[in-house]
Amino acid sequence: MSKPNLEIFSETLQKIAETDKDLYVVTSDSRGSGKLVPFGQKFPKQIVEVGIAEQNLVGVATGLAAMGKKAFAVSPACFLTARALEQIKNDVCYSDNPVKLIGISAGVSYGALGTTHHSLHDFAVLRAINNITIVAPADNYETEEAIKVATLLDKPVYIRFGKKSMPVNLDAEDAVFQFGKGRTIRQGSDLTFIATGEAVLPAFEAAKKLSKENNIEATVVSMHTIKPLDTELIAKLAENGKPIITVEEHSIYGGLGEAVGSFLMQNGFRNKFKIVGLPDDHTVSGSQNEIFEHYGISEKGLSELAMSLL
């Protein structure tokens, strides 16, 4: 049964903590929204609450990591990657402390709370900092695997999660999950959607709509790792010269789209190319689904865009 990726995150941490007493969770008044209440009840000595103090959150997690603990710092993505950016840059990345930064309620998950609670900048600011892996899982499978891999990885990682229920596994073949390697969840020859996080599902639905109604077959890639980017896969997808559309729950500036576009331009590819995300404008308020629909991150919007490029 499909669940919010945050629930899978919490359940996976609990499984790991059963046998690994070095795993610690640090939260900033977010154990409820982070689905971590069960973790705290089962492992009260392995969870630290710092209150609404994101800079302290990262500092405490850094101290734990520096002492050999597997520290997960959990906070709303909008605050974690803005208020604590200096600590992420200096204490975590520059000092090479393997903290696992978990941005919850990412993108426009907070809906009507508006721009103050949207995190449409996190890919951009963290891509500009060296020594950090950036991940946005698209389904429950990718979430579980991302947490398992991150726990064992001796370097900084940022993983962002939304709030709504996501598919169990968009790739029926259960392709091996690996940081830095995109998952091709649908094969097609007419165009390619490269999406990340919760934007993968509407791209997948758009591809099915195009196939059913227009006999157009689209490849869909879950580019769960924004950094390091799977440029080998992107080059392979671009070789046929067909259109490429990137889709993300992030600003059109500095995220997946610009990373893909930069690689294509610098390596001589001239495919028709479009970035779908949130524009440089005052974001409309509403539910996540309403905001997605407004900006074309939807089955209808993406299929219509694909037709226009073809």
N, C-alpha and C positions, 0 to 999 in steps of 0.2 A: 504494500500500500504506500502511495506517495506521501511524503511528509515535507514540512519545511526543512530546508537544509540545516537550519540551526538546531533542530531536534536531532538530526543525524550527527551533527557536530558534538552535541552533548553526550549522546549515547556512545559515540566512538571514544570520547575522552574517558568515560566511565569504564569501558572495557579495558582500555590501556592502563588506567590507574589501578585496576584490580591487581596487577602484577608489577607495576612500576611506581614505586613510592617516591621517585624523583620527579614525577609529573606534578606541576603546580599550576593553578589557575588564579589569576589576579583580575579582579573586576572593579569597575568604577560605578558602583550603585547600579549594576546591570546584570545581576545574576538572574533576575526574573525575565527581563527582555532577552537575555542571552540563553534562556532555557537551561540555566545552570543550577536551579534549586535542587534537583535530584542529586547532582554531583556534590553539592555542598552538604547535603544530608548524609550521603554515603562516605564522603571523604572530608570531614570538617577540618582536618589538620593539613589538607592540601589545597585549601582555597583561602585567598587573602582579599578582603574588602577594603578599598582605600577611600570609598565615597566618591563624590563628584569632583575628581581631581585627576584629570587625565595625564598631566605631566608626572605626578607622583606614581600613577599606574605604571607608566613606562619605566620610571626609575626603579621601582620595587622589582618589577619583572626583570630588569637588567641585572640588578643585584643577585637575584636568584639564578639567572643564567650564568653569571660570572662565577658562581659557586658550584656549577656543574648540574644545576637543576634544569628540567625541561619546562620552561615557563611560557604559559599562554596568557597574553594580556588582552582582555576582552572589553570592548567599549563600542558605543555607536560610532560608525565609520566617520560620520561628519565631524565629530569632536576629536576622535583619536588621531586623525590625520591632519587636523588643523591646529588644535590647542597644543598637541604634544609633538608637533613636527620637529622642533629643535632637538628634543630628546631622542626621537627616532633617528634623526640624522647623526647626532653626535654620540649618544650613549649606546645605541644599538648598532647602527651600520658602520660608522667610523671606527668604533671601538671593537667591532667584530664580535658582538655578543649575540648568540643564536636565539633571540626572543621570537616567539611566534605571535605576531600581532593579528588579532581577529577583529575586523570591522563588521559590526552587526547592523542590521536595519539600513543597509547600504543603498546607494542610488536614490531613488525616490520612494523607498519603502514607507517612509513616514507620511507620505501622501499630503493630506491637507495641512499638515504642520508647516509646510512651505520651505522656502529656500534656506532658512536657518538650520533646518534639519535634513536637508538633502546633502548627499556626498557625491558631487559630480566632478570633484577635483582630485580624488584620491589617486587614481592611476597617474595623472599628470605630475603631481608633486613627487610621488614616490619613484616614478620612472627616472626622474632627474637626480636621484640619489643612488650612488653606487652601492653594491654589496647587499642587494635585497631582491628576493624572489616575490613576484606579485601574481596572485592566483584568484580566479573567480569561478567557482564550480557551477556547472549548469544543471546538475541533477544529484540525486541522493548518492549514487555510486561515486561520482567524482568527489563529492564532499567527504565521504568516508575514506577514500583512498588518499585525498589531499592531507587529511589530518594524520593518517598513518605515516605518510612520507615525511611530512613536516616534523613530526615528533622525532624522527631518526636523523633529520638533516641538521648538521652542525653549522648552520648559518641563519641569518635573519629571513623571516618569511612574513608576508602580509597576505591574509586570506579574507575576502569580503563575502558577506552573506546578506540576502534579503530576508523577507518575512513570510512570503506565501509558500504554499505547498508546491513542490517541484516533482517532476517525474522520477520514478525509481532509477531508470537507466535508459537514456535516449539511444544508446548503441547496443542493439541486441547481441552483437558479437562479443561484448565484454572485452574490447580492446584494452591492452595493458595500459594503465594510467601511469604517466611519467611527467614530472615537471619539465616544462620546456618543449613538450611534444603535443601538438593539437590532436584532437580526436575527430576523425571524419565519421559523422553519424548518418550521412546520406550521400550517395554517389549520384552525380549527374554530369551531363556534358554541355549544357547550354549556358550556365553561369554558376557563380559560387557565392554563397553567403558565408562570411567568416564572422562569427558572433562569440560573445563571451557572457558568462554568468546567466542571469535570468532573461537576457535578450536572446539566448539560443533557442528557447522554445518557440517564440513567435516566428523566428526565421525558419525553423523546422516545419511549423504549420503552414507558412507561406509557400514553402517548397512543395508540400503535399497539395496545396490548392492549385499551384501552377501546373502540376502534373495532371491533376484530375480535370481541370477546366480548360487548359491551354496546350496540353501535351508538351509542356516545357519541363525539362529535367534539371534540377539544381542540386549542386553539391552543397552540403551544409557541414561546416566545421565548428566544433566547440573549441575555441582557442582559449582554454581555461587558464593558460599561463600567459600573462601579458609581458612579463619579463622574467627570464629570457624568452624572447619570441621565437617561435618555430619558423625561421626563415627558410629552411630547407623545404618544408611543406608548402609555404606560400609560393616559392619559386616553382614548385611542381604544379601547383594549381593554376598559376599564371601562364604556363607554357602554351596553353591552347588559345590564348589571346581573347578569351571570352570575358564578359563583364565580371567584376568583383564588387560585392557590397559588404561593407563591414557594419556590424550592428552592436551597439553597446548602451548600457544604462549609465551614461557618463557624458560629460561635455564633448562636443565634437573636437575640442582642442585638447591635445596632449594625451589622448587615450589610445585605444586599440587602433582606431582608424588612422590616426596620424602615424602610428608606428608602422602599420602595414603600408600606407601610402609612401612613406619615406623609403622603406626598403624597395618597393617596386620602382620608384623613380630613380633611385641611385644605382639600380642594377639593370636599367635599360628596358624594363617592361612598360608597355603603353596600353594596357587594357583599359577599357572604360571602367571608371572607378567612382564609388560613392560612399561617403561616410554617413551613417545614420546614427544619431545620438541626440543630445539636447543642445539646442542652438545657444549662441551668445546673446541671451535675452533674459528678461525676468520670467522665471519658470511659472507656468500656470499651476494653480492648486487643484487638488482632487485626489482620488485614489490612485494607486500605482497603475491600475489598468486604464483609468481615464487619461492619465498623463501619457502613458504609452500610446494610446489611441491618438491623442492629440498630435504627438510628434512622429507618428508613422511607424512606431516600433510595434507593429501588429501584423497579423496575417494579411489583412486587407492592404495596409499601407505598404508593406514590403513587397507583396505580389504586384501591386500597381507600379511601384518603382522599378521592379525587375522588368515588367512589360515595357516601360518607357525606355529603358536602357537597351532593350533588344529591338 
